[in-house]
Amino acid sequence: MYLMVKHIHMTAIAVSFLLLVLRFIWVMSNSGMMSKKWVKVVPHVIDTVLLASAITLCILLAQYPLYNGWLTEKVIGLIAYILLGLFALKLGKNKVIKSVAFVGAVAVFAMIGKIAVTKQAFIF
């Protein structure tokens, strides 16, 4: 059970990140793809699978945010990643702001990945 959920989680992470990159490219090139229904729906489905698998892993491993510092930092990083992604794709007022937010999102994504692999918190 654990390995299956872990693989689902890791696959959802990869697909979610690739969709962020692809959508950012479309936003920066003013592509009409951003108005397609699947582009608006699929990322939410993938992110729901990602969140559900993360919660399942927490339960299976008895690892919980606020109890484990590294997991708390992953959750804080996730919130930062989501907010930066929102600015990169929608809320940024110009391409410079969108680009800075995108670079920030990629950096936070890398930090979350490092925390996940090492199980070492940077702050807590």
C-alpha positions in Angstrom: 0.0 0.0 0.0 2.7 2.4 1.0 4.7 2.0 -2.3 1.6 2.4 -4.4 0.6 5.7 -2.6 4.2 6.9 -2.7 4.4 6.3 -6.5 1.1 8.0 -7.1 2.3 11.0 -5.0 5.6 11.2 -6.9 3.9 11.0 -10.2 1.4 13.7 -9.3 4.3 15.9 -8.2 6.0 15.5 -11.6 2.8 16.1 -13.6 1.8 19.1 -11.5 5.3 20.7 -11.9 5.3 19.9 -15.7 1.9 21.5 -16.0 3.1 24.6 -14.2 6.0 24.9 -16.6 3.8 24.3 -19.6 1.1 26.8 -18.5 3.8 29.4 -17.7 5.2 29.0 -21.2 1.7 29.5 -22.6 1.0 32.5 -20.4 4.3 34.2 -21.5 3.6 33.5 -25.2 -0.1 34.6 -24.9 -1.2 31.3 -26.2 -4.8 30.5 -26.6 -4.2 27.2 -24.9 -4.8 28.9 -21.5 -8.5 29.2 -22.4 -9.0 25.5 -23.1 -11.2 23.8 -20.6 -8.8 20.9 -19.9 -6.0 23.4 -19.1 -8.3 24.8 -16.4 -9.5 21.5 -15.0 -6.7 19.0 -15.2 -4.2 20.9 -12.9 -6.9 20.9 -10.2 -7.5 17.2 -10.6 -3.8 16.4 -10.4 -3.3 18.7 -7.4 -6.2 17.0 -5.6 -4.6 13.6 -6.2 -1.3 15.1 -5.0 -2.9 16.4 -1.8 -4.9 13.2 -1.1 -1.8 11.0 -1.6 0.2 13.3 0.7 -2.4 13.0 3.5 -2.5 9.3 3.0 1.3 9.1 3.3 1.2 11.1 6.5 -1.3 8.7 8.0 0.5 5.6 6.8 3.8 6.8 8.2 2.4 8.6 11.2 4.2 11.7 10.2 2.3 14.9 10.8 2.8 18.7 10.2 3.4 20.7 13.4 4.8 17.5 15.0 7.6 16.9 12.5 9.6 20.1 11.6 10.6 18.9 8.1 7.0 18.2 7.2 5.8 21.5 8.6 8.4 23.2 6.3 7.1 21.2 3.3 3.5 22.4 4.0 4.7 26.1 4.4 6.8 25.6 1.2 3.7 24.2 -0.6 1.7 27.3 0.4 4.5 29.5 -0.9 4.7 27.4 -4.1 0.9 27.8 -4.7 1.0 31.5 -4.1 4.0 32.0 -6.4 2.3 29.9 -9.0 -0.8 32.0 -8.8 1.3 35.1 -9.4 3.2 33.5 -12.2 0.1 32.3 -14.0 -2.7 34.8 -13.1 -2.1 37.5 -10.6 1.2 39.0 -11.9 0.5 42.3 -13.5 3.2 42.1 -16.1 5.7 39.6 -17.5 8.5 40.6 -15.2 6.4 39.9 -12.1 5.2 36.7 -13.6 8.8 35.6 -14.4 10.1 36.4 -11.0 7.2 34.6 -9.4 7.8 31.6 -11.6 11.5 31.5 -10.7 10.5 31.7 -7.1 8.1 28.8 -7.5 10.7 26.7 -9.1 13.2 27.5 -6.2 10.5 26.6 -3.6 9.7 23.4 -5.5 13.4 22.5 -5.3 13.5 23.3 -1.6 10.4 21.1 -1.0 12.1 18.3 -2.9 15.3 18.6 -0.9 13.4 18.5 2.4 11.4 15.5 1.2 14.5 13.5 0.3 16.6 14.5 3.3 13.8 14.7 5.9 15.8 17.7 7.3 14.2 21.0 8.1 15.9 24.2 7.2 14.2 26.4 9.7 12.4 24.4 12.4 
